[in-house]
Amino acid sequence: MSASSTNPSVRVVLIDDSPLIRLGLKAALEDRPDIAIVGEAGTARDGVELCAKLKPDVVLLDLRLPDSPGIAACRELLKRTPQARVLILTSSTDERNVQQAITAGACGYLLKDNDGATLAAAILQVASGRSVLDPTLADQVVRMVKRGPELSAADKIKSLSMQEQRVVALLTEGRTNKEIGDELGLTEKTVKNYLATVFDKLGISRRAQAAALHTEAQRQLH
């Protein structure tokens, strides 16, 4: 379907697990000759398959899907349909979700409480190659950029010195400071100082957090 032979409509697929939300989105966009809803899906798997088949210009993707997180769905969708432009449409204002969506390749992040005109404008901007961010999230993104990207557990552990990594590894085994010191030839006070430095570098405050990070890092590396 086209608005004209020289100005084709932007072809859009909706992926949201709520039939009511999908109905509302279609109603909000039905009077737009420059936007055509060509398909819809309620799960990540169906949405990815549908996009691979229909090859839409823009995909409106919810973050909360019953079979897979929306971020994972975004990665898989772009792997299968790299020419598509993904616009996250969600109710989540969590800045971690914004960061993960951008990292996954999404071109826009919009909240569901926007009106139809704002949604249509965002779709057209994304289709034209630009990026879109909900205005209410601008401050969060500025903070995120200043802070830098979130490191994985493996990257956090690798940021430690080799001796600090040995200390954390023994801590993860449930060793006390004295036992760690005996194993590494260090005094108990030196081990305590190492741990204080490790906690500061990792941005944590408890032994259990260090152990959890080390365990997750090992999982990511193997």
Buried (B, 14 or more C-beta within 10 A) or exposed (E): EEBEEEEEBBBBBBBBBEEEBBEBBEEBBEEBEBBBBBBBBBBBBBBBBBBBEBBBBBBBBBBEBEEBBBBBBBBBBBEBBEEBBBBBBBEBEEBEBBBBBBEBBBBBBBBBEBEBEBBBBBBBBBBEEEBBBBEEBEEBBEEBEEEEEEEBBBEBBEEBEEEBBBBBBBBBEEBEBEBBBBBBEBEBEBBEEBBEEBBEBBEBEEBEEBBBBBEBBBEEEE
